[in-house]
Amino acid sequence: MIWHLIAAIFAGLGAAGLGQLLRLASGKRLPRWLVPVCAGLGMLGYQIHTEYRWFDHKRAQLPETAQVVQVEYDAMFWRPWTYLFPMATAFSVVDAQSLVAQEGDEGRRVEFLLYRFEKQVQDRVSHQAWLMNCATRETLPLEGESRRPRVEAMRRLSEQAPLYRAICHDDQAAP
């Protein structure tokens, strides 16, 4: 976080320098307030660029076996530009290495970990164990070390749901 502050300060200084160069090139006909306005715009531009690149940056850090299954975009009133271009604030990932498939009477069941990344002042990562029945597209969370299913939280996914396709669709294609 300290590096982002330092980078924002240098972006502001660089933009202020450009403002000063413009002022000198015009023979000082441009107003003096142009320099601090350029500095502020430079820092704001850096911050906006960093916030919009957060999702791509985090996704690039994931292993090749990880697949993004959900992205949440949000608009915030203190960032009015996000109403035109919503910003990614959270996403969920399934890692193919964490899949544990079991064949049973009811069809294929897959236990997996669902990771959730949230953009906050300090990025937050949480994970939850889940169980999915590929035949019925039902999924439910597993609690604790004993992996006790929470049946009251069961939900059914559509065939087009990215989570279902990541967990079951690719597995069914394999022999």
Phi, psi and chi 1 to 4 in degrees:
 res  aa     phi    psi   chi1   chi2   chi3   chi4
   1 MET       -  -35.8  179.0  137.5  157.2      -
   2 ILE   -64.4  -32.4 -171.3   72.6      -      -
   3 TRP   -68.2  -33.3  -62.8  113.8      -      -
   4 HIS   -67.9  -37.4  -72.0  -66.4      -      -
   5 LEU   -65.0  -45.0  178.4   61.7      -      -
   6 ILE   -63.0  -42.7  -67.7  169.5      -      -
   7 ALA   -64.9  -38.4      -      -      -      -
   8 ALA   -64.7  -39.9      -      -      -      -
   9 ILE   -63.7  -44.5  -70.2  169.7      -      -
  10 PHE   -68.1  -33.7  -84.3   94.9      -      -
  11 ALA   -63.9  -39.8      -      -      -      -
  12 GLY   -65.2  -42.6      -      -      -      -
  13 LEU   -64.5  -40.4  -72.2  172.0      -      -
  14 GLY   -64.5  -43.2      -      -      -      -
  15 ALA   -67.8  -36.0      -      -      -      -
  16 ALA   -64.4  -38.8      -      -      -      -
  17 GLY   -62.1  -39.9      -      -      -      -
  18 LEU   -64.6  -40.5  -71.9  175.9      -      -
  19 GLY   -61.4  -41.4      -      -      -      -
  20 GLN   -65.4  -40.3 -175.0   66.2   25.8      -
  21 LEU   -63.0  -41.3  -78.2  174.7      -      -
  22 LEU   -61.8  -41.6  -73.2  173.4      -      -
  23 ARG   -64.6  -43.2 -163.1  162.6  173.8  -92.5
  24 LEU   -67.5  -38.1  -69.6  173.6      -      -
  25 ALA   -66.7  -26.7      -      -      -      -
  26 SER   -87.4    5.3   71.2      -      -      -
  27 GLY    72.2   33.3      -      -      -      -
  28 LYS    60.9   28.1  -65.3 -167.1  178.2 -177.6
  29 ARG   -82.7  -24.7  -74.9 -175.9  -70.6 -116.4
  30 LEU   -73.5  147.2  -70.1  174.5      -      -
  31 PRO   -67.2  155.7   20.5  -28.5      -      -
  32 ARG   -66.1  -30.5  -83.9 -171.6 -102.4  155.1
  33 TRP   -67.5   -8.7   53.6  -98.7      -      -
  34 LEU   -62.9  -35.8 -179.2   70.0      -      -
  35 VAL   -65.3  -52.6  176.3      -      -      -
  36 PRO   -67.4  -29.6   14.4  -22.5      -      -
  37 VAL   -65.2  -43.1  165.7      -      -      -
  38 CYS   -61.9  -39.9  -74.4      -      -      -
  39 ALA   -62.1  -46.4      -      -      -      -
  40 GLY   -63.0  -42.6      -      -      -      -
  41 LEU   -65.8  -35.5  -71.4  174.8      -      -
  42 GLY   -64.0  -44.7      -      -      -      -
  43 MET   -67.2  -41.1  -71.4 -169.7  -71.8      -
  44 LEU   -65.1  -41.8 -176.0   62.8      -      -
  45 GLY   -62.1  -41.4      -      -      -      -
  46 TYR   -62.7  -44.3  169.7   78.7      -      -
  47 GLN   -63.5  -43.2 -174.0   62.8   30.1      -
  48 ILE   -63.9  -44.8  -69.6  170.4      -      -
  49 HIS   -59.2  -44.8  172.3   74.9      -      -
  50 THR   -63.4  -42.3  -58.3      -      -      -
  51 GLU   -67.1  -38.6  -71.7  176.8  -11.8      -
  52 TYR   -75.9  -23.1  -83.5   97.8      -      -
  53 ARG   -87.5   -4.6  -68.8  -84.8  -52.5  146.9
  54 TRP   -56.4  -49.7  174.0   79.8      -      -
  55 PHE   -62.7  -47.2  173.4   60.2      -      -
  56 ASP   -62.9  -38.6  -67.1  -30.4      -      -
  57 HIS   -64.8  -46.4  176.3   69.0      -      -
  58 LYS   -66.6  -39.8  -70.4  -64.5  175.6 -172.3
  59 ARG   -64.3  -35.8 -170.4  173.0   53.0 -172.6
  60 ALA   -67.7  -23.8      -      -      -      -
  61 GLN   -83.6  -11.4  -68.1  177.2  -28.0      -
  62 LEU   -74.5  152.8  -64.5  173.3      -      -
  63 PRO   -68.7  162.7   22.0  -29.3      -      -
  64 GLU   -63.9  -23.5  -69.8 -177.4   18.2      -
  65 THR   -81.0   -7.6   57.1      -      -      -
  66 ALA   -86.5  140.7      -      -      -      -
  67 GLN  -128.6  128.0 -177.3  175.1   -5.0      -
  68 VAL   -75.7  125.3  176.3      -      -      -
  69 VAL  -111.7  -12.5  -66.4      -      -      -
  70 GLN  -158.7  137.3 -179.3 -175.6   12.8      -
  71 VAL  -128.0  132.0 -178.4      -      -      -
  72 GLU  -107.2  126.7  -63.8  174.4   22.9      -
  73 TYR  -109.1  144.8  -66.7   92.6      -      -
  74 ASP  -143.8  154.2 -159.5    6.5      -      -
  75 ALA  -116.1  143.4      -      -      -      -
  76 MET  -128.8  139.1  -66.9  145.5 -128.2      -
  77 PHE   -67.3  -27.3   75.8   93.0      -      -
  78 TRP   -81.5   -4.2   62.2   87.8      -      -
  79 ARG  -125.8   78.5  -64.5  175.6  176.3  132.7
  80 PRO   -60.3  -24.7   10.0  -15.8      -      -
  81 TRP   -68.1  -18.5   53.3   87.5      -      -
  82 THR   -73.2  -13.7   59.8      -      -      -
  83 TYR   -72.3  -31.8  -73.6  103.0      -      -
  84 LEU   -83.2  -41.3  -68.3  174.0      -      -
  85 PHE  -128.8   88.2  -54.3  102.7      -      -
  86 PRO   -56.7  147.8  -22.5   32.6      -      -
  87 MET  -105.7  139.9 -178.3  173.0   57.1      -
  88 ALA   -68.5  123.3      -      -      -      -
  89 THR  -114.1  -15.8   56.2      -      -      -
  90 ALA  -160.6  154.2      -      -      -      -
  91 PHE  -153.5  156.7   64.6   98.0      -      -
  92 SER  -116.6  145.1  -62.1      -      -      -
  93 VAL  -134.3  141.7  172.5      -      -      -
  94 VAL  -116.3  131.7  171.7      -      -      -
  95 ASP   -99.8  123.3 -169.8   -0.3      -      -
  96 ALA   -60.6  -24.8      -      -      -      -
  97 GLN   -73.1  -17.3  -70.2 -178.1  -22.1      -
  98 SER   -92.9    1.8   72.4      -      -      -
  99 LEU   -76.7  132.3  -58.3  179.0      -      -
 100 VAL  -126.9  105.6  178.3      -      -      -
 101 ALA   -94.0  143.8      -      -      -      -
 102 GLN  -136.0  133.1  -58.5  169.7  -11.9      -
 103 GLU   -91.4  135.0  -65.4  -67.2  -25.5      -
 104 GLY  -142.6 -175.3      -      -      -      -
 105 ASP   -64.7  -32.6  -63.9  -22.7      -      -
 106 GLU   -87.3    3.2  -61.2  172.3    5.7      -
 107 GLY   111.2 -164.5      -      -      -      -
 108 ARG   -80.2  130.3  179.2 -177.0 -150.2  114.8
 109 ARG  -118.5  136.5  -69.5 -177.3  -53.1 -129.1
 110 VAL  -125.2  127.0 -179.3      -      -      -
 111 GLU   -97.8  134.8 -172.9  175.9  -39.9      -
 112 PHE  -149.4  163.2   62.0   96.1      -      -
 113 LEU  -103.7  131.1  -71.4  174.8      -      -
 114 LEU  -108.5  116.8 -175.9   66.3      -      -
 115 TYR   -96.0  139.2  -64.7   92.1      -      -
 116 ARG  -123.7  123.7  178.9  174.2  168.0   78.4
 117 PHE  -106.8  129.5  -66.2   80.6      -      -
 118 GLU  -123.3  135.5  -66.1 -178.9   49.0      -
 119 LYS   -86.4  113.7 -178.5 -178.6 -177.6  -19.2
 120 GLN  -137.6 -170.5  -64.8  179.2   -7.4      -
 121 VAL   -54.5  -47.1  174.3      -      -      -
 122 GLN  -113.8  123.9  -66.5 -108.9  -34.4      -
 123 ASP   -54.2  142.5  -68.5  -17.1      -      -
 124 ARG  -119.9  133.4 -159.4  169.8  129.4 -160.8
 125 VAL  -124.4  129.3  179.2      -      -      -
 126 SER  -132.1  160.0   58.6      -      -      -
 127 HIS  -140.7  153.3   67.3  -79.7      -      -
 128 GLN  -143.0  135.7  171.4   70.8   47.9      -
 129 ALA   -80.5  138.7      -      -      -      -
 130 TRP  -133.3  159.0  -71.7   79.6      -      -
 131 LEU  -127.3  131.7 -179.4   66.5      -      -
 132 MET  -125.2  133.7 -179.0  177.9  -65.5      -
 133 ASN   -93.9  111.1 -175.2  -26.4      -      -
 134 CYS   -69.7  -27.6  -68.2      -      -      -
 135 ALA   -70.7  -39.2      -      -      -      -
 136 THR  -103.6   -5.4   61.2      -      -      -
 137 ARG    61.7   27.2  -62.0 -174.6  -42.7  -87.7
 138 GLU   -93.8  139.9  -66.0  172.9  -23.9      -
 139 THR  -134.6  146.6 -175.6      -      -      -
 140 LEU  -149.6  148.6   51.3   92.8      -      -
 141 PRO   -75.7  151.7   22.7  -27.8      -      -
 142 LEU  -111.6  131.7  -57.7  173.7      -      -
 143 GLU  -101.6  143.5  -77.0 -173.7  -19.0      -
 144 GLY    65.0 -172.7      -      -      -      -
 145 GLU   -70.3  -27.8  -66.3  -64.0  -38.9      -
 146 SER   -79.0   -8.8   63.8      -      -      -
 147 ARG    56.7   47.3  -55.8 -109.4 -163.8 -126.4
 148 ARG   -75.1  125.7 -168.4  178.5   77.1 -113.9
 149 PRO   -70.2  138.0    6.1   -4.7      -      -
 150 ARG   -96.9   90.9  -81.7 -171.6   26.5 -142.6
 151 VAL   -64.5  -32.9  179.7      -      -      -
 152 GLU   -65.7  -17.6   69.3  -83.1   -0.1      -
 153 ALA  -100.1   13.5      -      -      -      -
 154 MET   -65.7  143.0 -176.2 -175.5  -49.5      -
 155 ARG  -142.9  154.3   60.2 -177.0  174.4  155.3
 156 ARG  -108.2  130.9 -175.7  178.7  -61.7 -115.0
 157 LEU   -96.9  155.5  -58.4  174.7      -      -
 158 SER   -78.6  164.7   72.9      -      -      -
 159 GLU   -67.1  -22.9  -74.3 -172.9   33.6      -
 160 GLN   -91.7   -3.4  -56.5  -53.6  -39.4      -
 161 ALA   -61.9  130.4      -      -      -      -
 162 PRO   -58.8  -33.8  -23.3   31.8      -      -
 163 LEU   -65.3  -46.0  179.7   60.1      -      -
 164 TYR   -61.8  -44.6  170.9   71.5      -      -
 165 ARG   -64.5  -37.8  -66.0  177.6   64.4   79.6
 166 ALA   -69.4  -36.2      -      -      -      -
 167 ILE   -85.6  -48.0  -60.4  -62.2      -      -
 168 CYS  -107.3  -39.8  -64.0      -      -      -
 169 HIS   -63.1  -44.9 -172.1   24.6      -      -
 170 ASP   -67.5  -35.1  -65.5  -24.3      -      -
 171 ASP   -69.3  -36.3  -72.1  -17.0      -      -
 172 GLN   -71.3  -25.6  -69.8  174.8   -6.6      -
 173 ALA   -72.6  -25.2      -      -      -      -
 174 ALA   -76.2  146.3      -      -      -      -
 175 PRO   -69.3      -   15.7  -18.9      -      -
